Amino acid sequence: MKLKGLGLKIVDWYIIRQFLGTFVFSIVLMIAITVVFDANEKLDYFLKPEVTVHEIVFDYYFNFIPYFISLFSPLFIFISAIFLTSNLAGRSEIIAILSNGISFRRLLLPYIISAGLIAGCNFVLTGYVIPPASIARIDFQNKYIKNKKVDYGRNIQLEVEPGVFAYFDSYRDGSKMGYRFSLDRFEGNTLVSRLTASSIRYDSLYRWTIIDYVIRDFGEKHERITSGTRMDTTLTFMPSDFLISENDCQTMTSSQLARHISRQKQRGIGNVQLFEIEYHQRYATILSFFIMTVIGVTLSARRMKGGMGLNIGIGIGLSFSYILFSKITSSFAISGSVSPAVAVWIPNIIYGFITVFLYRRAPN
């Protein structure tokens, strides 16, 4: 009996409901355990007199929980697929379904639909909902737990606009001051103007104040020199363009990440690997949901002497190896050994082959 207009049978909807329910249950259970352990680990920080309960609950945990869910969703969906399918196999329901002429490929349909729904929600959350919310969480961590914010830089060089290059010997974000600043303008390969200054102060929204400056304009036959003690100007870059913190990529939406990566590359700033990894990871995770789901189902479709515990053990081992492998390949991208796109997609490619192998050995 098919439901009108959808082409899905009652058994499909049964599997979808059970799969999504198991996924939500596993997330709630894991989140509860994680919050307890995390709170115990950070108890000394939370007991500081300047930390309020409102900040702990709403600034930190209210934003920590969605971030944790999105980070480990592939693991949750893997465990859900194994748990549900092991239960179905243990009650001989898989055998009954296959005996009624439904192929194993057709059996995977409700699992794939469920994985697609979860992947779509996760993509929207990680790409557009969680990043703005992560600002409060990261600010809380920097303020009370461990400050990972970069507020100092040396030997900073970037392209302000085509043919215009800026250089700082050093910059301190606390005082908003840069030292030994220069701004070079080129026409083709010819230097036409150079500004040097002992210091420069950032005001707000691209506004800078240049202090003790000298401007040299180079003509064909002569050089004009202009100097002054103070000049307010607009330069199309901000300290955040070159003072890049480890967690900055987590606070950007996918469209913001794409623009930031393009802009930084155009300006000659090379340390954008973390942003590229984060950007590609959000898309690679979509495929990982389907890979983890199919592996989980194919591992659990047969009744095994070890029971459900053995299936879950194998599944958790594979899922953690996938996460570990992803971290290893990402470290190669950070070091510059491979491109971020390749590093992020390699685990999916390798585990894709594992998925095909297990699918061919699945019961029919």
N, C-alpha and C positions, 0 to 999 in steps of 0.2 A: 504494500500500500504506500503510495507516494503522496507527499504533501503537495498540494496544488501550486503550480507555478515555480517550485524550487527544485524539483527533481531529486529531493532527498527523502529517504525512507525513514520510518519511525526509529529504526535502529541507529540511523545516522544522527538524528537529533538526540537520542539517548546518549551516544558516545560524546557528542559535542557538549551536552550539559554536564556529563560526568567529568570530561576533560577540563573544562573551564572551572568547574567547582573544585576539582583537585588542585588545579593551578592556584586558585585564590587561597585555598586552605593551606597549601604548602608555603605560600608567601607570608600569610598571616602568622603561621607558626614560626618560620625562620626569622621574620622581623621581630617578633616578640623576644625570641632568644637573643638575637643580635643586639637589640636595644638594651637588654639587661646586661650583657657582657660589656657593651660599649659604655654604658653608664657607670659600671663598676670600675672600668679601666680609667675613666676620666673623672672619677669622683673627687679627687683632690683639686682639680681645676674648677669643678662645679661648686665646691664649698668655699671658694674665694668670696670675700664679703662684697666685692664689686659686681659679682655675677648674680643676676636676678633670675627667678624662676621663669618669668615671661621670656627672657632671652633663651634659656635652655630649651623650653618647650616649643616656642614659636619660631625663633631665629635658627635654632640648631636642629632639633629632632623633627620639627614639622617639615623641614627641607631635606633632612638626612634620609628619612624613610623613602620618599620617592626616588632619590638618587640611588639608594641601595637596591631598590626594586629593579630599576632599569639596568643597573650594573650586572646583577646576577639573574636576570630574567631567563637567559638561555639555560642556566643551571636548573631553575625552577621548572621550566617547561620540559626539560629532560627527565627530571624526577617524576613529574606528573604523568608523562607518557609511559614510563616504566611501571609506575605504581598502578595506573588504570589498566594497562594491557596485561600485567601480571595477574590482576584480579579477574579480568575476563578469561584469561587462559586457565587460571586455577579453577574457575567454575565451569570450564569446558564451553564457554560461550563462543570463544574464537572458533573452536571445532564446529560448533553448530552453525555459525555464520558461513564458514567456508563450505560446509556440507550442503548448504542450500543454494549453491551455485554462485556465490559471491566470491570474486577473486580477491587475492590479498591486495592487489593494486586498488580495487574498489573499496576495500576495507580501510585503506589509508585516507580516503577522501574526507571523512569527518575530522580526522586528525589534522589534515592539511588546512581545512577551513578554520579550525580552532587556532592553529598556529598562525594563520594569516591575520585573524582578528587580533591576536595578542601582539604580533609583530607590528601591525598598523598602529595600534594604540601606543606601543613602546616607541615607535619612530616619532610620533607626534609629541610625546612627552619629552623624549631626549633631545629632539630637535628644536622645540619651540616653547615648552612649558617649564621644564626643569632648569634650563640655563639661567633665566632671570631669577628664579627662586634660589639658585645656588649662591647668588651674591651674598645674601644674608648669612648663609651657612659658612661660607669661606671667610667672611669678615669676622664672624664669631670665632672661628678657629684661629685666625691670625691674631685676634685681640686677646684671647684667653688661653689658648692651648699651645699652638706653635706657629710663630709668624713666618710664613713662607713668601711673604710679599717682597719683591725686589725693589729696593729704594735707592740703589746706587749703581752706577755704571761707569766704565772707563773705555776710552778709545772707541767712541760711538761714531759711526759714519752711516749716513743714509741719503737717499736721493729725495729731495723735497718735491721736485717736479722735474720734467724732462730738461736735462742740461743744468740743473741746479743741485749742488751737493753740500750738505751740512756736516760739520765735524765738531764733536765735543771731546776734549781731553778727559773730562770727568763730569758727572752730573749727580746731584743729591736731591732726591725727591722730597726729603723732609724740609729743606729750605727752599725748594723749587729753584735751585741755582745750578747753572752749568759754568764750567771754567775753560778758558783757552778755546773759545768758540771761533769757528771760521765758516764762511759761506761763499762758495765758488760758483760762478756762472760761466757756462761754456756755450759757444756757438760752434757746433760741429766739434772739432778737436781743439779749438782755440779758446784759451782762457781770456774772457773779456772783462771780468770784474772779480775782485776778491775783497771780502769783508773779514776783518779779524777783530776780536774783542777779548778783553781780559775776562769778562763774565757776561752771563745772560740769565735773566730771570723769567720764569714762566708765570703768566697771570691766569688766564682762563680762556678756553675755547679758541686756541690758535694765537692768542695774543701774547707777545713776548716783549721784554724790555732789554735792549742791548746796551751794555755799560762799557765806557772807555773803548770806543771803536775807531777803526781806521778803514776807510774804503779806498781801494785802488782801482780806478777804471783805466783799462789798457786800450789805447788807440793805436793806429798804425804807426804814428811817428812820435806820439807823446803819451805821457801817463798823468792822469789827474788824481790827486790825493785829497780826500775829505776826511776830517776827523771830528769827534765830538765826545761828550761825556755821557750822553743818554739819548736813546732813540726808541720810541715805541713803534712796534711794527707787527704785522700779521705774517706768520709762517705756517704753512699748511701741514703741521705735524704737532703731536703732543707727546709728553713724556711716556704715555702708555704705549706709544709706537715702538719704543726701544727699551723700556724697562718692563720686561716680560716675565711674569711670575709663572710658576709651575701650574697653578690652578686657573689661570686666566681663560684657557680654552674651554673650561667647563661652564663659564658664565656667558658664553656666546651662543646664539641660535645658529642653526645650520647655515642660513643665508648670511649672517654676520661673519661666521667663520670663513665662508667662501670669499667674501669681500676682503676680509683682513688678510688672508693668505695671498690673494692677488696683489693687494696694495703693498704688503711687505716685500714681496718678490720684486715688484717694480722699483721699490726704493733700495734694493740691494741689501736688505736685511735677511740674513740667511737662517737665523735660528727660529724657523717656523715649523720644525718637525713635529712638535707636540700638537700644534694646531692642525696640521695635516693628518696626523694619526687620529685625532679626535673626530675630524670631519669624515674620513673614510670609514672609521669604526662604526659610526652611526648607520651607514649604509650596509656595511658588511654584517652587522648584527642581524639585519632583516633575514639574510640567507641563513644565518646560524640557527635561527628558530626552526626553520624547516629541516635542516640537517640534524639537529638534536632530536627533533620529534620523530623523524623516520628511523634514526638509530635506536631510539628508545623503544619504538614499537617492534622493530625487527628483532631486537634482543629479547623481548618479553613475550612474543607471540606463541612460543612453545612452552609447554609445561616442563620444568626442569626439576631434577631430583633435589637440588639445593633449595627450591622454593623461591618465593619472592625476594627473600633476603639476598640471595646470590645475584639475582637480576639487578637489584638496587645497588649492590656493591660494585658490580661491573659498570653500571651506568654512572655512578658517582666517580669511579676511577677514570672513566673516559671523559666525563665533563670537566673534571679538574685538570686532566692532562691537556684538554683543549684550552682552558683558561691559562695554564702555565705556558703552553706553547705560544699563545697569543702575546703574553708578556715578554717572552724571549725574543720573538721576531720584532716586537715594538722597540726593544732595546737596541737591536741592530739598526733600526731606522733612525733612532735618536743619535746614534754614533755616526750616522752617515754611510754605513756599509751598504744599505739597500734603500730604495725609495719607500716612503711611508705607505703608498698605495699597495706596493708589492708585499710589504711586511704585514699589512693588515689582512690582505686577502689570502695569503699563503695557508693559514690554518683552515680556512673554509675549503680551499682546493684539496688539501690533503684529507681532511675529514669527509669531503665530498666523495672521494674514492672509497673511503671506508664505508660510507653510506651505501654506495652502489654494491660493494662486496657483500655486505650484510643483507641487502635487499634481495640479491640473487639467491641467497641461502635461506630466505624466509619460507615458511610453509605456504603451500598452495591449496 
